[in-house]
């Protein structure tokens, strides 16, 4: 547990300086990782001036995020000042991963596993170790012989982490919760990680195989410990399943409409990563926002460059960043819809179908042009 002293310096200038320095370091790390990736794939290397610009931009964004989430929203969000700092640092890490994915997707039209796989692992570990890193909400708590009051909480897959009943399939210690958690992690491993083969075509032991075994053991250990930590871990796992499955459905429908692969599997792995950090409800909002962002980006590309092919990953990344930064007003405006799962499922299904229809029209425009 983070010491209470964190609350004292969280909102002080010292805390801001530390966060800005960390942001600069993350920007420098991003530039180096991208440079190594570009050199390995025989692309143009990152110039020193551009790397310095990335580091400076990351430092500025880190400072703004600290000011927004710790200084302004920390007093009203769930938890103490220490919780606001933990949440800010978690969001810094997530935004770093999104920036790396956007950068490479724009240049090479690919989202590599070295971004999404560690991103999922760190996201799940963060949710388990620090449940207060989940997005803050307010919940109505009933009181005996008194009017209900609004209290701060964080968003789990079933609602408020501390106010809700918790646990998948009847509670964290229940065996079905463990089985479903292991099944979700295994499905992510099968779909979103690249298999390894030997020279004769046979399956061989690799880091990918070790990953699933370690993941199973870690989830089993978290389940054995139980409590709200495992509930927070479940929120990340459910977020992976819902967000990755949603983009997979869009990918399948769009590919059927276009007669070819419309979206890369990297978009699926990207949203699974985002779900492991934020949970399923923010990822549904991310999906809707990304559709509008992608449409605007596509129209701009057609008007300026007559280009009918564009990556969708940057739109997903930008939408996820908007959800993180503008979470409080977005949740206040949309929370009622998440209390009606049937209506929400119908709307999501309609969006998947309309996306396929829109892409079919996009294909026709491309042929006509």
N, C-alpha and C positions, 0 to 999 in steps of 0.2 A: 504494500500500500504506500502511496506517495505520502511523505511526511506533510504535516500541516503547515510547515514553514513555506511550502510552495505557494500557499494561499497568500502569504505576506508579500512575496516578491512578484506574484503573477501579474498584478496590475501596475507594477512600478516600472520606471524607465529601465532598470536592470533587466527585468524580464523581457522587455521589448528588444533590448540590445542582443540578448542571448538568442531570441527567436530569429531576429534578422541575420545574425551570424550563422545560425543553423540553415536558414534559407539560402544564404550565399553558398554555403558548403554543398547543399543539395543541388543547387544550380550548376556548380562546378562538376559535381559527380555526374549530373545528367549530360553535360557537354562531353565529358571524357567517355562515358558509356556510349553515347551516340557516335563519337569519333571512332571508337574501336569497332563498332558495328559497321559503320560505313567503310572503313578500311578493309574489314573482313569480307565485305560483299562487293569490293572493288568500286565503290562509289567515291564521290569527292569527299575529302576529309573536312572536318570542321575547322574553320580558320580561328586563330587566336582572338581576333577582334569579336567574332560572333560568339565565341565561348565566353568572353568577358561580358558581352551584352546579356547573355543568358544568365550568368551568375548575378549580375546586377538586377536584372528583372526578377529573378527568383527571390532575392533579398527584399526587394520592394514589396512583392506580393506577400511574402511572409510577414513583413511588418504590418501591412494592411489587414491581413487575416487575424493577426494577434490583436490589433486595435479593435477589429469588428467583433471577434468572438470572446475576447477576454475583457477588454475595457468596457465595451458597450453592452454586449449580450450576456456577459458572465454573471452579472448581478441578477438577471431574471431567468437564466437557464437553470436546468436541473443541476443540483449539486453545488459544491463550494467553488472557490476560486481555483483550487487544485483540479477539480473536475473540468473546469473551463480550459485550463492549460492542457490537460491530457487530450481533450477533444480538439483543441487547436493543433497540437502536434500530430494527432492522427490525421486530421484533414490536410495538414501540410504534406504528409507522406503520400496520401491518396492523390492530391493534386500534382505532386511530383511524378507519380506513375502515369497520370492522365496526360501530363505535358510530354512525357517521353513517348507515350503511345501516339499522341497527335503529331509530334515532330516526325517520327519515322513513317507513320502512315501517309502523311502528306508527300514525303520524298520518295518512298519506295512502295507504297500501297500494300503494306503488310504490318501486322501487329505481332511482334515476335514473342515467343514463349518466355524469354528471359525477363519480360516485363510482367506478363499476366500470371504466370505460375508463382513466382515469389510474391507477387501482389496478393494473390488469394491466401497463401500461407500466412503472410504477415497480417492480413486483414482478419482472418479467423483467430490468430493468436492474440491480436490486440483486443478483439471483442471478448475473448475469454479472460485475459489478464486484467483489462480495465473496462468493465461494462459501462462505466460512465462516459466512454468515448462514443457510445451510440448517440444518435441525434436526440436533442432535448424536446420534450413535449410537456404539456400540462394535462393533468387528469383530474377528474372530479371525484373526490373522496367523500363518501357519505359518513355522517356522524349521528350517533344516537341522540335523539331529542334535540337536534340542531340542524341547521341548513347545511347542505354540502359545501365543501370548500375546494378551491383549485390548488393543487400542489404540483411542484415540479417533478418530473420523472424523465426517463429516457425510453425511446421507442424500441420495443421488442417485436417479434413477429406476430404476437397475439395482442399487442397494445402496450400499455405501460408496463415496464419491466417489473417494477416493485408493486404496482397496484393490481396487476392482473393475476390470474390463477397460475400461469406459468406452466412450462413443461409441455413437450410434444406427446400427444396420445396419453394424457392422464397424469403428467407430472414427470419431472426430470429423472427420478430414480426408476421409472418404469422402463421395462425392457423394450417395448415398441419404439420409444423415443430414441434409444440407442440404435436400433435396427434401421430406422428411417434416416438417422444422421449418417450412419455408415453407408447406406444406399446412395444418399445424395453425394457424398464425397467420392464414392466409387464411380458414379455416373459422370461427375466432373472429370475424374481421372481418365476415364475411357474416351470421353468426347473432346476434352480441351487440352490434353497433353499428347505430344507426338510420340508414337510407339517407336521402339528401337529394335532393329533386327541385325543378325550377324550376316556375314558374307554369303552364307548358304541359304539365306532366307528364313532361318529359324529364329524364334523369339529368344532373346538373351537377357540375362540379368543386367540391369542398368540402373542409373539413378532414378529413372522413371518408376521402375518397379519398387525400389527402396522407398520412394515417396509415398506410394499408397500404403505400404506396410507401416511406415512411421505415422502416417495420418490416421490409420485405423487405431493404432496403439494410443495416440494422443487423444483421439475422440473418446476411446474407451476409458482412459484415465480421467478425462473431464467429466464423463458420465458418472463414473464411480464417485467423484467428489461432489457432484450434484450442485444444487443451489442455483442462485441467480447467475453465476458465472457460466454454467452450462446452458441456461436459458439464453444468455447473450450469444454464446457460441452457436446455438440452434438458430438464432436470428440471422447470423451470417450464412449458415448453411441453407436456410430457406430462401434467403436473398439470392444466393447463387442459383438455386434451382428455378426460382420464378423468373429472375431477370435473364439468365441464360436461356431458359426455355422459351421466353417471350420472343427474344431475338431469333432463336432457332425457328420458331413458327413463322416469323416474318420472312426469314431467309428462305424457308421452304416454299411459302406462298409466292414470294417475288420471283424465285427461280422458276417455278411452274408458269408464272405469267410471262416471263421473258424468254423461256425456252432454253435457258442457260443459267449458270451460277450467277446470281445477282449480288450476293454479299459473300465476303470471305468468312471463313470460320473464325478469324481473328476478332470479328465483331461479337461473336457469341462468347468467346473467351474473355473479351474485354468487359462485357456486361456482367459475366459471372464474377469477375474480379470486383467490380463496383458493388455488386450485391453482397459480397463477403464483408465489405466495409460498412455499407449503409443499411442493408436490409431490403426487403422486397417492396415496401410501400414507397420509399424514395426512388427506387429504380423504376417503378411504374410511372411516376411523374417524370423521371429522366427520359423514358421512352417517348412519352407524349411531346415533351419539349424538343427532343432530338428530331422528331418528325417535321416539326415546323422549321427548325434550324436547317435541317438538310434540304427542305424544299426551297427555302430562301437562298441557300448556298448554290443549289442546282440551277435555279433561275438566273442567278448572277453569273455563273460560269457559262451558261448558254448565251447570255446577252454579250458578255465580254469576250469570251474565247471560243464560242461555238463548240463547247466540250460537253459531251453527253455521258462521260464516265467520271465519277468522282467518289472518293472514299467516304464512307458513312461513319467511320470511327471518330474523326474529329468532331462531328456533330454530337455523337454520344458523349464524348469527353467534355465538350463545352456545356452540354445540358446537365451533366453530372456536377460540374463545377457551379453552375447556376443554382442547382438544388441545394448544394452544400451551403453556399453563401446566403441564399434567400430562403432558407428552410423555414424559418418561423412564419412569415406571411404566407408561404405556399401551403404549409400544413394547416394553418388556420382557415384557409380558403377551401381546402379539399378534404379535410379530415372526415366530413360527413359522408363522403362517397365511399370511404374505406370501411364504414360501418354497415354498408349494404353490399356484401360480396357478390350476390347474384347480379345486381345492376352493374357493378364494376367489371365482372367477367364478361357480360354482354358487350359493354363498351370496348373492352380490350379486343374481343373477338372481331367486332366491327372494324376497329382500326387495322387489325391484321389484314382483313379482306380488302379494305379500302386502299391499304398500302400496295397490295398486289395489283389492284386495278390501276392505281396511279402509275406504277412502274410499267405496266403494260402500255398505258398511254404514252409514257416517256419513251418506250421502245419504238412506238409508232412514229413519234416526232423525230427520233433519231434517224429512222429509215427515210422519212419524208425529207429531212434536211440533207 
